């Protein structure tokens, strides 16, 4: 019997090895590439917000006429987000990331040739498919290359790259728009991610957990693991026991049992209202500022400040939640976001330009702090068997708020100007406050986990 046992090939649990292993330089490089994909995502996703004032002026159209083009991009993002996981599970995380970046890069470049709003709407829809697919694909790649002890921080840092990309888009627009116009903005802004997609094709590997599930690709997996300082013999059998054990997922109904129904509804509405506020800024903030008589450079710097504040706020709130739990940091950020929007309503924009940009940055800090860290709250609220479903559906419900922002932002700016627009942002964050107050299962403070 013992002789037969010695003939059995050794088995390696790839999931446990990655969860408990060291974080090699090679793995850090892959996480950086995934993060850069999200930077490109945020970059291309927000170019439209900087271009709208120029398009309205050049074509002589109203803000409301441009709303369908903004909405088309957001619808594309929603569809891209919904199908990205299916694509990544079937064809691999590598192709999902490369394909997403290539699609939104090409579509954005082609917007430079658009003769009318309908064409822009179609191309924004196509770009949205890639923009929506990049975030879940890249965060999955990050999670599957990062040890468990560092995974939360790594994924949060990846999500923060969305406003970081938007901030870079603002700096890019301030340099390109005055010299090359909106067509040059889209042409050059699309070429950058296309070039990055080509780079990813040559250097981005497949996820080891994906490869472990496909026996015909184990040779590729052994080569990859060797680069991660985990060499194995050819005879080794790879498994992922944790993945296999969680393969049976509970249905939608599991989100509403065991006392989770109240938290689920509250989280869905919070995502809806928060993304309504976030995408109202992404799409219409420069237009609102331009409508108040500010120069294009000042209007663009407002959205840049909003994104810069978002990066700082998301990271700061993540640290605060780790120390104090999620309830009070999130609630404080909601109130501060609402207060900053209401303060801006009473500000004389033309007389206090510097203070205006600073307060917009503060508003972005608090709004994006809530948005980025609500993902962590979802992970805590839902148990393993429904965690992916709960988080995905919360984001999907939130996308409806983003789509609504395309029409609400344009209508409010046209009907009531800056006061109506800023009032909507403040009211939305007050609604998020009420919803998060209703959540029972907040992340406890450190030491009480």
N, C-alpha and C positions, 0 to 999 in steps of 0.2 A: 504493500500500500504506500509506504513512504517513498519507494522508487517512482511510483506513478505520480505522486505529488510533486516531486522534484522536476518532472517534465512539464508541468503546467507553466505557461508563460506568466511573468509578473504583471500585476494590474496596477495602474496608476489612476487615482482619483484626481482628474485635472482641476475640478472645481475647488477641492480642498487645498490642493497645491497652490493655486492662485490666490485663494482667500488668505492663507496663512504664510505664504512665501514672502520673500523680500521684494522690494519695489526697485527693480533694476533700472539702469539708465536707459536701456532700450524701451522698457515699458513707459517710462516718463516721456520719451520722445513720441510714442504713439498717442498718449494722452494729450500732449501738446498739439499734435496734428489734428486730433478730434476737436480740440478747443479752437484752433484756427479755422476749422470748418464752420464753427458757430459764429466766429467773428465775421467771416464772409457772409453768413446767413443774415446777421444783424445789419451788416453794411449794405447789402443789396436790398434787403427788405425795407429800409428806411429812405432810400434814395428818392422814392416817389414823393415823400413829404417835402423834401427840399425843392423838388422840381415843379410842384403844383402852382406856386405863385407865378413863375415864369410862363408856364403853359396857359394859365388863365389870361394873363396879359397879352401874350402873343396871339392866341386864337380868339380872344374876345368872347370867352364863354363864362358862364356862371359857375360858382362853386358847386351848386347842386347838379349841374351837368357832368361834373367830374366825379361825383360820388360813386356811380356804377363802376368806374375803373378802379377806384380804391376798394370797393366791395369785392370785385372779381378777384383781386389778389388775395384777400382774406378768405374767400371761399376756397380758392386753390390751396391755401395753407391748411385749411381744415381737412380737405380731402387728402392732401399729402401726408398730414399727420396720421390720419386714420389708416392709410394703406402702407405707410413706411414700415411698420412692424411686420406685416405679412410679407412684403418684399424682402426685408432683411432676413427673416426666418427661412425663406425659400432659397434666395440667391446669395446670402451672406451679408454681413455688416459692411464689408469693404465696398462692395458694389453699390449698396444703398447710399453710402456717404459720397462716393465718387459721382454716382448718377445724380444725386440731389444737387451737388455743387455745380456740376456741368449744366444741368437743366436750367437752374436759375441764372447762371452766368450767361448762357446763350440767349435766353429769353430777354434778359435785361439789356444786353447789347443790341438786340433787334428793335427795342423800343425807340432807339435813336432814329430809325427809319420810318416811324409811324406818321401817317398823314392825318389821322383823326383820333378822337377819343375811343371809338369802338375798337380800333386796332390796339391801342394801349391797353384797353380792358382785357382783350384776349391774351396779349402777351403777359400782362400782370397775372392773369389766371395761371398761365403756364409757369411763370416764375414762382408763383405761390406754391405750386405742387412741389417744386424743389426746396423752397424755403421751409415749407411745413414738414418735409421729410427729413431734413438735415438734423433738426434738434433731437428727435427720438433716436435716430440712427447713431449719431455721434455720442450721445449720453450713454447709449448701450455699449458702444465700443469702449468708452471710458470706464464704465463699470466693470467690464469683463477683462480689462487689462490691469485693474487696480486692486491691490490687497484689500480685504474687508475693513481693516482698521483705518484706512485712508479713503475709502470709497465715497462716503458722504461729502467730505470736503472737495474731493475731485469732481464729483458730479455737480455740486453747487457752483464751483468755479467755472465749469463748462457752461452752465446756464447763464451765468453772469456775463458771458462773452456776447450775448445778444445786445444789451445796451452798450457794451464796449464797442461792438461793430458799428452801432448807430452813432456813437460819438466820433469814430473815425470817419464815418460817412459825412458828418457835419463839417469836419475839417477839410475833407476832400472836396465837398461841394463849395465851400468858401473859396477854394483855390481855382476850381474848374469853371463854375457857373459864370463868373464875370468875364472870362476869356473865351469859352467855348460854348456857352449856353446849355440848355437842357439836353440837347442832342449829344453834345460832347460828354455831359455828365453820365448819361446812360451807356454810351459807347465805351468809354474808358472804365466806368464802374462795372461793366459786365466782363470786360477782358480780364480783369484781375482774378475773379473766381474761376474763369475758364482755364487760365494759366495754372492756378492752384490745383484744379482737378487733374490736369495733366501730371503735375508733380506727384499728387496722391497715387495716380495709377502706377508710378514707378517705385514708390517707397512705402505705401501703406499696406501692411499685411492684413490677413484675415484674422478674426477673433479666434483665439485658441479654443474657447468653449464651443463655438460653431463648428470648428474643424473636428473636435472630439466626437461630435454627433454624426460625422460622415466618414465611415471607415476607409473609403477609397481615397481620402485626403490625409490619412495619418502620416504619410511620408512628409507632406508639407508641414504638418503639425510638429513632427520631430525636428525638422529644420528650424521652425519658429522657436520652439522651446530651447533649442541649443543657443539661439541668439539671446534668449532670456536667462541664460546661465543655468538651464535645466536639461542637460544632455541625457538621452535615453537610447537604449539598444533597440534594434529593429523589431525584436520579438515582443516588446511591451504592448499590452492591451490598455487602451484609454477608456475611462468612464467618467461620468459626471453625476455622482449619486444624488447630490442635492437637487440637480435639475430633474433627474428622473423621479425623485420622490415628490416634487412639486408639479409634476406634469399634469395631474388632474386638477383643473381649475374649477372653482365654484362659479355658479352662474350669477347673473345680475341680481337675483333676489337676495344673495348673501350680503349685499351692501345695505340691506334694510332690516336685517335680523340682529339679534343679540344687542339691541340698543343702539345700533349704528345708523338707523334711519334718520334721526334728527341731525346727526353730524354730517351724513351724506348730503341731505338737502341744503344744509347751511353752507357746506363747502362748495357745492355746485353754484349757489347764488353768489357766494363770495368771489369765485373765479369769474363768473359772468360780469359782475360789476367792476371788478379789478381790471379785467382785460378791456372792458368798455373804456375805462379811464386811460389805460396804457396806450391803446391803439388810437384813441382820440388825439393823444399827444403826438404819437408817431406820424399820423397821417395829416393832421390839421393844425398843429401848433404854429409852424412857420406861416401858414396861410392866415391864421388869426392875427398874428403879429403884423404881417404885411397889410392886412385890412385895417389895422389901426394906424397906418401911415409910417411904420418903421421901414428902414432900408432892408433890402434882401440879406445883407450881411448880418444885420442885427437879428432878423427873423431866423436865419439859419443858426446863429450862435445860441438862440434860445433852446432849440432842440438838442444841440450839442451839449449844453449845460445840463439839460434834463437827463441825457444819457450818462454823462459823467457822474452826476448825482446818483443815478441808478446803480452804477458799479459800486460806488462807495457804500451806498445804503444796503445793498444786498449782502455784501461781505460783512458789514458791521452788524446787521441784524442776525446773520447766521452765528456770529460769535456771541451775541447777546442771548440768543436762544439756547446755545450750548451751556451758558452759565446760569440763566434765570428761567429757562423754560420758554414756551412759545406764547402763552396767553398775554402777558403784559407787554413784551416788546412789540408783538403784532398789533395789539390794540392801541398802544401809544403811537405807532407809526401811522395807523389809520386816521387817528384824530389829528396828528400833525400834518398829514397830507391834505385833509379837508380844510384845516385852518390856513395852510399856506395858499390854497386855491382861493379861499374867500378873502384873504388879505390882498391878493393880486387884483381882485375885482375893484378895490378902492384905490388902486395905485395909478398915478398919472404916468403912463408909459413913456411919453416923449420927454418928460422932465426928469425922470429917474431911470434911465436906461440901464445903468450898471446894477442898481438895486433890482430891477425887473429880471435881468438875466440870473442874478444870484438867487432870487426867490424861486424862479423856475427850476433852477438846479436843486434847491431844497425840496421842492414838490416832487421832482423826479426821484430824489433820494428816498423819500418816504413811500411813494407809490411802488417803486420797484423793489424796495426792501420787503414789502408785503408780498408782492407777486412771486419773487424768487423763492422765498422761504415757505410759501404755502405748499410747495412740492414736498418739503420735509415733513410738514404736518400731515399730508396725505399718507406718506410712508409710515408714519407713526400710528395713525388712526386705524388703518386697515391691516389685518393679519396677512401672512405670507400668501395664502391661497387666493385672496382677492385683492392684493395690493396693486398689481399691474392694472387690473380692471378698474378699480376705484380711482386711481390716479389718471388713467387715460380718459375715463368718462368725465371727470372733473374738468380736465383740460378741454375736452370736446364741448362741454357745456359753456366753458369760458370763451371758446371760439365764436359762439353765437353773439356774445357781447362785443367781440372784436368786429364782427360783420355789421352789427348795429351801429358801431361807431362811424362807419363809412358814411352813413346817411345822417345820423344824429349830429355829428360834428359840423357837416356842411350846412344843415338846416339851421342849427342854433347860431352859427356865425352870421348867416344871412339875415335871420330874423332879429337877433338880439345883440350881435357883435360879441366883443370880449366878455362882458358881464354874464351873458347867457351861457356862453361856452365854459367859462371858469366856474360858474355856478353848478353846471352839470358835473364837472370833475369833482367838486367838493361834495355834492350830494351822493355821487357814486361811491366815494370813499367812506362816507358816513354809513351807507348801506353795507359796505364790507365790514365796518366796525360792528354793526348790529349782528351780522351773520357769525362773525368770529366770537362774539360774546356768547352766542347760542351753542357753540361747539363745546361738547362735554370733555372729549378726550384730547386735551392739549398736551404737548410735550412737556414733561416735568422738568424742573431745574436739575442741574448736575448734582449728582449725589442721591437723587430720589428716583432714578430710572429703575 
